[in-house]
Amino acid sequence: MRVTRRGLLGGLLAGGTALAGLGALPGVAAAADRGARPARYVRYDVASPDGQRMLEAYAKAITHMLSLPADHPHNWFRNAFVHFMDCPHGNWWFYVWHRGYVGFVEQTVRRYSGMDDFAFPYWDWTENPALPQTMFKGPLTPVADAFAPFTKDLPTFTAFIQPALKTYWSKLNKAQQVQQGLRGNKSFDDLWNGVTGNNGTDPGDQAFAITPRARYPTPDNAALPPYLADLCSPTAIADGLAPRYFNAGNKLDSFTSSKTASHNAMPGQQGMFFSLLEGNPHNKIHNYIGGAFDGPDSWGDGPFGNMTNNLSPVDPIFFLHHSNMDRLWWLWEDKQRQAGLPTLPTDPTELAQFKSDPFLFFWRADGTPVLDGKAGDYIDPARFDYRYEAPVGQQLVAQVAALATPALRTRAAPRLLASAPDAQAVDALAAWPLGAGVSQLYALITFDRPVAANSPREYVVLLNAPDDVKTAPPGSPYYAGSVAFFGAPMPGMTHRSTFIVPLPPSLVAKAGGRLDLRLAPPSRRPDAPAPLIQALEIRGS
C-alpha cells in the first residue's frame, strides 16, 4: 500500500478519535517543546479569551496611532507605508521580511496599548474560516468613524499624508533609493501613482481605499466563501507544510517562493513562482477581504479595500492574518527539525545571500529607523521574544504529526509526469494519459501576468471545458481551481509567474484520461481576455 502526504494526513483527521493522544505522535512533542520555551510574549489564537484581551489593547493603540501627526513614523498610515514601499511577495524573503515587519509593529503597538505583555493574536482561518466578530468593532475595522477624518476621500488623504511622505522620500539614503528603484519607484511620483491607481486610470491598482469601502466582509457576511475555506482546510495546509526544503528547484518541494537577487527585485528569465501557502491562502484571503474575488458580489474592477493592495496594513486584520502565516512557518520549521531536515538553504553561498539582503525601512518602537537591518536578523522569533500559544490547535498539530517523521527525509516529492516547456507543447498535453497509481495531481501553470489597466487579479483554471465555455464558477464540472495575485504589478517590469494548482481528485477521476487545462477570466468578467499558459508541468503523488 502506497501512502501519500495527503493520505497520511487524511487518516489522522478522519474523525475525532484520530486526534486523541496526539501528544505521543512524531512532531507534536517538537511543537509543544518549542511552545514552552521561555519567551516573554505569547501570540494567542484570536478566538481565545487571551486573544480577545489582546484585541482590546490593539484597539487602544490604533486609536492613539491614528492621532499621531503624519510626520511621525508611528502614525497608523505611515506604518502601512513601510509595507507599501518595501514588502516582498513571490520570493523567498516573503516570510522573513514579514516576520521583521510584524515584529517591529508589534513592539510599537505594545508601546501605545498600555499592555506590557501585548502580542498580536493570530487568526487561524483553518479552525475558524470567518473574520472574528470583534474585528468589526471600533478602530479594529478600517470602515470605522475613527478612519474617516483621513480616508473619507482621496483629496483628504492626500492633503494629510503626502507632504510628510514627500519629506521622508527626500531624505532617503542612497541604499534606500537603490531599493526603491528596483521596485520601479524612480521618483516620488512613481511611488504616489501606486496610491492613486495611476491618477485614477487603473482603479484596481489604487492602494488608497475610501472609508466605507475599506473592507469587503461585514459582521453579517464574515465567513470565507466555501472555495476559499477549502484552500484553508487541513488538507490544503498540509500540502503547504509538506515541502522538505526551504527553497528547491522542484517547486512542490519548496516551502518558499522564487529565489531572487534582492527582496525588491523581480526574478530573472525563469519568472516568479508562488509557493502553495503564499499563492493560495495568503493571496486569496488578502483579495477577498479587499473585495477582489471571483463572485457576483465582488467589487468588480475596483477600487478595492485596503487588503487587496500594498497599503493592506491600514486594515488591522492584516497583522492577524500575517501572524498566522508566520505561525505556519514556525510549524514548518518544527516539522523539519523533527524529521532531521534543514530549515534554511543548505548551500553556503545561497545561505549567505539570503541572510545578507538589506531590509532598510523598518522603524523601532522608540521612533528610530532601522537602517542596518538584514534578513538574517529576523530568522529567529527570539529576535522579538515571542512564541505561539501551545497547544497550537488540534488540526495543525495533526499536520505536524503526520508530516514530521524520519521517513520524510527519503520520501520522494510529487514526481514529474508530464512537461510542456512552451505554449505549443501545452496544447499537446490535452490528450495526456492520467496513468495509474496517482492519488493527487498538481498542475504547475506558468503564464504572463496581464498588466493592462483593470486586469483581473484572479484567473480561473478550467479542465476539459468545451471551447464555448468562457469561464466557470466554483462547483462547475470544469472548475479546477484559480490563481491569484496580491498587489499591483511593479511598473515597467515583466511578470511571468508560476502557480501550483492542486487538481481536485474528483474532477480528475472524471477526466477520462484527458487533461486539457486553460486559463479563463473570472466568472464575473466572462469576456475579459485571459492569458495563455506558456509552460506547464503535471506532477503526481
C-alpha positions as CSV (number, residue, x, y, z in Angstrom):
1,M,0.0,0.0,0.0
2,R,1.3,3.4,-1.0
3,V,1.0,6.3,1.5
4,T,0.8,9.8,0.1
5,R,1.2,13.0,2.0
6,R,-2.5,13.7,1.6
7,G,-3.5,10.2,2.5
8,L,-1.5,10.2,5.7
9,L,-3.0,13.4,6.9
10,G,-6.5,12.3,5.9
11,G,-6.2,9.3,8.1
12,L,-5.2,11.4,11.1
13,L,-8.0,13.8,10.6
14,A,-10.7,11.3,9.7
15,G,-12.5,11.7,13.0
16,G,-12.4,13.0,16.5
17,T,-10.9,9.7,17.8
18,A,-8.0,10.1,15.3
19,L,-7.0,13.2,17.2
20,A,-6.8,11.6,20.6
21,G,-3.4,11.1,22.1
22,L,-1.7,13.4,19.5
23,G,0.9,14.3,22.1
24,A,2.6,11.0,21.5
25,L,2.9,11.3,17.8
26,P,6.0,12.5,16.0
27,G,6.3,16.2,15.6
28,V,3.8,17.1,18.3
29,A,6.4,16.9,21.0
30,A,8.6,19.3,19.0
31,A,5.8,21.8,18.6
32,A,4.9,21.6,22.3
33,D,8.6,21.9,23.4
34,R,9.0,25.0,21.2
35,G,5.8,26.5,22.5
36,A,7.1,26.0,26.1
37,R,10.4,27.7,25.5
38,P,10.9,30.8,27.6
39,A,9.6,33.8,25.7
40,R,8.2,37.0,27.2
41,Y,5.4,37.4,24.8
42,V,2.7,34.9,23.6
43,R,0.7,35.2,20.4
44,Y,-2.7,33.7,21.2
45,D,-5.4,32.4,19.0
46,V,-7.7,35.4,18.5
47,A,-10.7,33.2,19.4
48,S,-9.3,32.5,22.9
49,P,-10.0,34.7,25.9
50,D,-6.4,35.9,25.9
51,G,-6.7,36.7,22.2
52,Q,-9.7,38.8,22.8
53,R,-7.9,40.6,25.6
54,M,-5.2,41.5,23.2
55,L,-7.7,43.0,20.8
56,E,-8.8,45.4,23.4
57,A,-5.3,46.7,23.8
58,Y,-4.8,46.7,20.0
59,A,-7.9,48.9,19.5
60,K,-6.5,51.4,22.1
61,A,-3.1,51.5,20.3
62,I,-4.7,52.1,16.9
63,T,-6.7,55.0,18.2
64,H,-3.5,56.6,19.5
65,M,-1.6,55.9,16.4
66,L,-4.3,57.4,14.2
67,S,-4.0,60.6,16.3
68,L,-0.2,61.0,15.6
69,P,0.8,63.6,13.1
70,A,1.7,62.4,9.5
71,D,5.4,63.1,10.0
72,H,5.5,60.7,13.0
73,P,6.8,57.2,11.9
74,H,4.3,55.6,14.2
75,N,1.3,57.2,12.6
76,W,-1.0,54.4,11.6
77,F,-0.8,55.2,7.9
78,R,2.9,55.8,7.9
79,N,3.2,52.4,9.5
80,A,1.4,51.0,6.5
81,F,3.6,52.8,4.0
82,V,6.6,50.7,5.2
83,H,4.8,47.7,3.7
84,F,3.8,49.8,0.6
85,M,7.4,50.7,-0.1
86,D,9.3,47.6,0.8
87,C,7.2,44.4,1.0
88,P,8.4,41.3,-0.9
89,H,5.9,38.9,-2.5
90,G,6.5,35.9,-4.7
91,N,10.1,35.4,-3.5
92,W,12.0,33.6,-0.7
93,W,12.2,36.6,1.6
94,F,8.4,36.8,2.0
95,Y,8.3,35.1,5.4
96,V,11.4,36.6,6.9
97,W,10.6,40.2,5.8
98,H,7.1,40.0,7.2
99,R,8.4,38.5,10.4
100,G,10.6,41.6,10.8
101,Y,7.8,44.0,9.8
102,V,5.1,42.4,12.1
103,G,7.7,42.2,14.9
104,F,8.6,45.9,14.9
105,V,4.9,46.9,14.6
106,E,4.0,44.6,17.4
107,Q,6.6,46.4,19.6
108,T,5.1,49.7,18.6
109,V,1.6,48.7,19.3
110,R,2.7,47.4,22.7
111,R,4.1,50.8,23.5
112,Y,0.8,52.6,22.8
113,S,-1.5,49.8,24.0
114,G,-0.8,50.2,27.7
115,M,-0.4,46.4,27.9
116,D,3.1,45.3,28.9
117,D,2.5,41.8,27.6
118,F,0.8,42.7,24.3
119,A,1.4,40.4,21.3
120,F,-0.6,40.2,18.1
121,P,-3.2,37.4,18.2
122,Y,-3.3,35.2,15.2
123,W,-6.4,34.4,13.1
124,D,-6.4,30.7,12.4
125,W,-8.5,30.6,9.3
126,T,-8.2,26.8,9.2
127,E,-10.0,26.4,12.5
128,N,-12.2,29.5,12.1
129,P,-12.8,30.4,8.5
130,A,-14.6,33.7,9.2
131,L,-13.3,37.1,10.2
132,P,-13.5,37.4,14.0
133,Q,-16.6,39.4,15.0
134,T,-14.5,41.6,17.3
135,M,-12.6,42.8,14.3
136,F,-15.7,44.7,13.1
137,K,-15.8,46.9,16.2
138,G,-14.4,50.4,16.6
139,P,-10.9,51.0,15.2
140,L,-10.3,47.3,14.5
141,T,-12.1,47.9,11.2
142,P,-11.0,50.5,8.6
143,V,-14.6,51.4,7.9
144,A,-14.9,52.8,11.4
145,D,-15.6,56.5,12.0
146,A,-12.1,56.8,13.5
147,F,-10.6,56.4,10.0
148,A,-13.0,58.8,8.2
149,P,-11.1,62.1,9.0
150,F,-8.2,60.7,7.0
151,T,-9.8,58.4,4.4
152,K,-13.2,59.9,3.6
153,D,-11.9,60.6,0.1
154,L,-8.6,60.7,-1.8
155,P,-8.1,64.5,-1.6
156,T,-8.4,64.4,2.2
157,F,-5.9,61.5,2.4
158,T,-3.5,63.3,0.0
159,A,-3.6,66.5,2.0
160,F,-2.9,64.7,5.2
161,I,-0.2,62.2,4.3
162,Q,1.5,63.4,1.1
163,P,3.6,66.4,2.4
164,A,5.1,64.3,5.2
165,L,5.7,61.4,2.9
166,K,7.4,63.6,0.3
167,T,9.7,64.9,3.1
168,Y,10.6,61.4,4.1
169,W,11.2,60.4,0.5
170,S,13.6,63.4,0.1
171,K,15.7,62.1,3.0
172,L,16.1,58.5,1.8
173,N,19.8,57.5,1.8
174,K,21.5,56.1,-1.3
175,A,20.9,52.4,-0.4
176,Q,17.2,53.1,0.2
177,Q,16.9,54.9,-3.2
178,V,18.5,52.0,-4.9
179,Q,16.0,49.6,-3.4
180,Q,13.1,51.9,-4.4
181,G,14.5,51.9,-8.0
182,L,14.4,48.1,-8.1
183,R,10.7,48.4,-7.4
184,G,10.2,50.8,-10.2
185,N,9.9,53.9,-8.0
186,K,12.4,56.2,-9.6
187,S,10.7,59.3,-8.2
188,F,8.1,60.2,-5.6
189,D,5.5,60.5,-8.4
190,D,6.1,56.8,-9.3
191,L,5.5,55.9,-5.7
192,W,2.4,58.0,-5.4
193,N,0.9,56.5,-8.6
194,G,0.5,53.3,-6.7
195,V,-1.6,55.2,-4.1
196,T,-3.9,56.7,-6.7
197,G,-4.0,53.9,-9.3
198,N,-2.1,55.9,-11.8
199,N,-4.2,59.0,-11.2
200,G,-7.4,57.1,-11.3
201,T,-6.9,55.4,-14.7
202,D,-6.4,52.0,-13.0
203,P,-8.8,51.8,-10.1
204,G,-7.9,48.2,-9.4
205,D,-4.4,49.1,-8.5
206,Q,-5.3,52.0,-6.3
207,A,-3.9,51.3,-2.9
208,F,-5.9,54.0,-1.2
209,A,-9.4,53.0,-0.1
210,I,-12.2,55.3,1.0
211,T,-13.6,54.6,4.4
212,P,-16.9,52.9,3.5
213,R,-15.2,50.5,1.1
214,A,-12.0,49.8,3.0
215,R,-13.1,46.2,3.8
216,Y,-15.5,43.9,1.9
217,P,-16.7,41.5,4.7
218,T,-19.3,42.7,7.1
219,P,-20.5,41.4,10.5
220,D,-23.3,39.6,8.7
221,N,-21.1,38.3,5.9
222,A,-17.9,37.4,7.8
223,A,-17.4,33.8,6.7
224,L,-15.0,32.9,3.9
225,P,-16.7,31.5,0.9
226,P,-16.6,27.7,0.6
227,Y,-14.0,27.6,-2.2
228,L,-11.7,29.8,0.0
229,A,-12.4,27.9,3.1
230,D,-11.3,24.7,1.2
231,L,-8.0,26.4,0.4
232,C,-7.5,26.9,4.2
233,S,-8.6,23.4,5.1
234,P,-6.3,21.0,7.0
235,T,-5.6,19.0,3.8
236,A,-4.7,22.2,1.8
237,I,-2.4,23.5,4.6
238,A,-0.8,20.1,4.8
239,D,0.3,20.4,1.2
240,G,1.8,23.7,2.0
241,L,3.7,22.3,5.0
242,A,4.9,19.2,3.2
243,P,7.9,20.6,1.3
244,R,11.3,19.2,2.5
245,Y,13.4,22.2,1.6
246,F,13.3,26.0,2.3
247,N,13.8,26.5,-1.4
248,A,14.1,23.9,-4.1
249,G,14.1,23.5,-7.9
250,N,11.2,21.1,-7.6
251,K,8.6,23.7,-6.8
252,L,6.4,21.2,-4.9
253,D,9.3,20.5,-2.6
254,S,10.0,24.2,-1.9
255,F,8.4,25.9,1.1
256,T,9.2,29.4,-0.1
257,S,8.6,31.2,-3.4
258,S,11.2,32.3,-6.1
259,K,14.8,32.8,-5.3
260,T,15.7,36.3,-6.4
261,A,18.7,38.6,-6.2
262,S,17.0,41.0,-3.8
263,H,13.7,41.1,-2.0
264,N,12.9,44.1,-4.1
265,A,13.9,42.6,-7.4
266,M,11.8,40.7,-9.9
267,P,13.0,37.2,-10.8
268,G,15.1,36.8,-14.0
269,Q,14.1,34.9,-17.1
270,Q,12.8,32.0,-15.0
271,G,9.9,34.2,-13.8
272,M,8.2,34.4,-10.5
273,F,7.0,31.3,-8.6
274,F,4.4,31.3,-5.7
275,S,4.7,28.6,-3.1
276,L,1.5,26.9,-2.2
277,L,0.9,28.8,1.1
278,E,1.7,32.2,-0.4
279,G,-0.2,31.7,-3.6
280,N,-3.3,30.2,-2.1
281,P,-4.4,31.2,1.4
282,H,-2.2,34.2,1.6
283,N,-3.0,35.9,-1.7
284,K,-6.7,34.9,-1.8
285,I,-7.5,36.0,1.7
286,H,-6.0,39.4,1.0
287,N,-8.0,39.7,-2.2
288,Y,-11.3,38.5,-0.6
289,I,-11.1,40.9,2.3
290,G,-10.5,43.7,-0.1
291,G,-13.4,42.7,-2.4
292,A,-11.2,41.5,-5.3
293,F,-12.5,38.0,-5.8
294,D,-14.5,35.9,-8.3
295,G,-18.1,36.2,-7.3
296,P,-21.3,38.1,-8.2
297,D,-21.0,40.4,-5.2
298,S,-17.3,41.3,-5.6
299,W,-16.2,44.9,-6.1
300,G,-15.7,44.4,-9.8
301,D,-12.7,46.2,-11.2
302,G,-12.1,48.3,-8.1
303,P,-11.2,50.4,-6.3
304,F,-10.8,47.7,-3.7
305,G,-10.5,47.6,0.0
306,N,-7.1,48.0,1.8
307,M,-6.2,44.4,1.9
308,T,-6.1,43.9,-1.8
309,N,-3.1,46.2,-2.4
310,N,0.1,47.2,-0.7
311,L,-1.4,49.5,1.8
312,S,-3.0,46.4,3.3
313,P,-1.7,47.1,6.8
314,V,-4.2,50.0,7.0
315,D,-6.7,47.2,7.8
316,P,-6.0,45.9,11.3
317,I,-6.8,42.4,10.2
318,F,-3.5,42.4,8.3
319,F,-1.5,41.7,11.4
320,L,-3.7,38.8,12.5
321,H,-3.5,37.3,9.0
322,H,0.3,37.6,8.9
323,S,0.7,36.3,12.4
324,N,-1.0,33.2,11.2
325,M,1.3,33.0,8.1
326,D,4.2,33.4,10.5
327,R,2.9,30.6,12.7
328,L,2.7,28.3,9.7
329,W,6.4,29.0,9.0
330,W,7.0,28.3,12.7
331,L,5.2,24.9,12.4
332,W,7.0,24.0,9.2
333,E,10.4,24.6,11.0
334,D,9.2,22.3,13.8
335,K,8.3,19.7,11.3
336,Q,11.7,20.0,9.6
337,R,13.6,19.7,12.9
338,Q,11.6,16.6,14.0
339,A,12.3,15.0,10.6
340,G,16.0,15.9,10.6
341,L,15.7,18.2,7.7
342,P,17.1,21.7,7.1
343,T,15.1,24.9,7.9
344,L,17.2,27.2,5.7
345,P,19.2,26.9,2.4
346,T,21.9,24.3,2.7
347,D,24.3,25.8,0.1
348,P,26.7,28.2,1.9
349,T,26.6,30.8,-0.9
350,E,22.8,30.8,-1.1
351,L,22.5,31.0,2.7
352,A,24.9,33.9,2.8
353,Q,22.9,35.7,0.1
354,F,19.6,35.0,1.8
355,K,20.8,36.3,5.2
356,S,22.6,39.4,3.9
357,D,19.8,41.0,2.0
358,P,19.3,44.5,3.5
359,F,15.9,45.5,5.0
360,L,16.1,49.2,5.3
361,F,12.7,50.6,6.0
362,F,11.6,49.3,9.4
363,W,11.0,51.6,12.5
364,R,11.7,50.7,16.1
365,A,9.2,51.3,18.9
366,D,11.4,54.2,20.1
367,G,10.8,56.0,16.8
368,T,14.3,55.5,15.3
369,P,14.8,53.9,11.8
370,V,16.4,50.5,11.3
371,L,19.0,51.4,8.7
372,D,21.3,48.5,9.1
373,G,18.9,45.6,9.2
374,K,19.2,42.5,7.1
375,A,17.2,39.3,6.6
376,G,19.3,37.2,8.9
377,D,18.4,39.4,11.8
378,Y,14.8,38.2,11.7
379,I,15.0,34.4,11.0
380,D,14.6,33.5,14.7
381,P,11.4,34.6,16.5
382,A,13.7,35.2,19.6
383,R,14.6,38.5,17.9
384,F,11.2,39.7,19.1
385,D,10.9,37.4,22.1
386,Y,7.6,35.8,21.2
387,R,6.2,32.3,20.9
388,Y,2.9,30.9,19.8
389,E,0.3,29.6,22.2
390,A,0.6,25.9,23.0
391,P,-1.2,23.8,22.0
392,V,-1.3,25.3,18.6
393,G,-4.7,23.8,17.6
394,Q,-5.6,20.1,17.1
395,Q,-5.8,20.2,13.3
396,L,-2.4,21.8,12.7
397,V,-0.8,19.7,15.4
398,A,-2.1,16.7,13.4
399,Q,-0.5,18.1,10.3
400,V,2.9,18.4,12.0
401,A,2.4,14.9,13.5
402,A,1.6,13.5,10.0
403,L,4.5,15.1,8.2
404,A,7.3,15.2,10.8
405,T,8.5,11.7,10.5
406,P,12.1,10.4,9.8
407,A,10.6,8.8,6.6
408,L,10.1,12.3,5.2
409,R,13.9,12.5,4.5
410,T,13.6,9.8,1.9
411,R,10.1,10.5,0.7
412,A,10.0,11.3,-3.0
413,A,8.4,14.7,-3.8
414,P,5.5,14.5,-6.2
415,R,7.1,13.2,-9.4
416,L,7.1,14.8,-12.8
417,L,4.5,13.1,-15.0
418,A,4.4,15.5,-18.0
419,S,6.0,18.7,-19.0
420,A,5.3,21.3,-21.7
421,P,8.0,24.0,-22.0
422,D,6.1,26.3,-24.3
423,A,2.6,27.3,-25.3
424,Q,2.5,25.0,-28.3
425,A,3.6,22.0,-26.2
426,V,0.9,22.8,-23.7
427,D,-1.8,22.1,-26.3
428,A,-0.2,18.7,-26.9
429,L,-0.8,17.7,-23.3
430,A,-4.6,17.8,-23.8
431,A,-4.6,14.0,-24.5
432,W,-2.1,13.1,-21.8
433,P,-3.0,9.8,-20.2
434,L,-3.5,10.1,-16.5
435,G,-2.0,6.8,-15.7
436,A,-2.4,4.6,-12.6
437,G,-1.3,4.8,-9.0
438,V,-1.6,8.6,-8.8
439,S,-3.9,9.8,-6.0
440,Q,-3.2,13.5,-6.3
441,L,-2.2,15.6,-9.3
442,Y,-0.7,19.1,-9.3
443,A,-0.6,21.5,-12.2
444,L,2.3,24.0,-12.3
445,I,1.0,26.7,-14.5
446,T,3.2,29.4,-16.0
447,F,1.9,32.5,-17.7
448,D,2.5,36.2,-18.2
449,R,0.5,38.3,-15.8
450,P,-1.5,40.9,-17.8
451,V,-0.5,44.4,-16.7
452,A,-3.1,46.4,-18.7
453,A,-5.3,48.7,-16.6
454,N,-8.1,46.9,-14.7
455,S,-6.7,43.4,-15.5
456,P,-8.2,40.8,-13.2
457,R,-6.4,39.8,-10.0
458,E,-7.6,36.2,-10.3
459,Y,-8.0,33.7,-13.2
460,V,-9.9,30.5,-13.3
461,V,-8.3,27.2,-14.2
462,L,-10.5,25.2,-16.5
463,L,-10.2,21.4,-17.0
464,N,-11.6,19.8,-20.2
465,A,-14.0,22.6,-20.8
466,P,-15.6,22.9,-24.3
467,D,-14.3,25.7,-26.4
468,D,-17.6,27.7,-26.0
469,V,-17.2,27.7,-22.2
470,K,-15.7,31.1,-21.4
471,T,-15.3,30.6,-17.7
472,A,-16.8,28.7,-14.8
473,P,-17.5,29.4,-11.1
474,P,-16.5,27.1,-8.2
475,G,-18.7,24.0,-8.3
476,S,-18.7,23.8,-12.1
477,P,-17.7,20.4,-13.6
478,Y,-15.0,22.4,-15.4
479,Y,-13.6,24.4,-12.5
480,A,-10.2,23.1,-11.4
481,G,-9.2,26.0,-9.2
482,S,-7.9,29.5,-9.6
483,V,-4.7,31.5,-9.4
484,A,-4.5,34.9,-7.6
485,F,-2.1,37.8,-7.5
486,F,-1.7,40.0,-4.5
487,G,-0.9,43.7,-5.1
488,A,-0.4,45.7,-8.2
489,P,2.3,44.7,-10.8
490,M,5.6,46.6,-10.4
491,P,5.8,49.3,-13.1
492,G,7.9,48.7,-16.2
493,M,8.6,45.0,-15.4
494,T,7.6,41.7,-16.9
495,H,5.7,39.3,-14.7
496,R,5.9,35.7,-15.9
497,S,4.5,33.7,-13.0
498,T,4.1,30.1,-11.9
499,F,1.4,28.9,-9.6
500,I,0.8,25.4,-8.1
501,V,-2.8,24.3,-8.6
502,P,-3.8,21.0,-6.8
503,L,-6.3,19.4,-9.2
504,P,-9.4,18.1,-7.4
505,P,-9.2,14.3,-7.4
506,S,-13.0,14.0,-8.1
507,L,-12.6,16.2,-11.2
508,V,-9.5,14.3,-12.4
509,A,-11.3,11.0,-11.9
510,K,-14.0,12.1,-14.4
511,A,-11.4,13.4,-16.9
512,G,-11.3,10.1,-18.7
513,G,-7.6,10.1,-19.5
514,R,-7.7,13.7,-20.8
515,L,-6.1,16.7,-19.3
516,D,-6.9,19.9,-21.2
517,L,-6.1,22.9,-19.0
518,R,-6.5,26.5,-19.8
519,L,-6.9,29.8,-18.0
520,A,-10.1,31.8,-18.1
521,P,-11.3,35.2,-16.8
522,P,-13.2,35.3,-13.6
523,S,-16.8,34.3,-13.9
524,R,-17.9,37.9,-13.1
525,R,-16.0,39.1,-16.2
526,P,-16.5,36.3,-18.8
527,D,-15.5,38.5,-21.7
528,A,-12.2,39.7,-20.3
529,P,-9.1,38.4,-22.0
530,A,-7.3,35.6,-20.3
531,P,-3.5,34.8,-20.5
532,L,-2.3,31.8,-22.4
533,I,-0.5,29.1,-20.4
534,Q,3.2,29.4,-21.5
535,A,4.5,26.4,-19.7
536,L,3.0,23.5,-17.8
537,E,4.2,20.7,-15.5
538,I,2.0,17.9,-14.2
539,R,3.2,16.2,-11.0
540,G,1.6,13.5,-9.0
541,S,2.0,11.6,-5.8
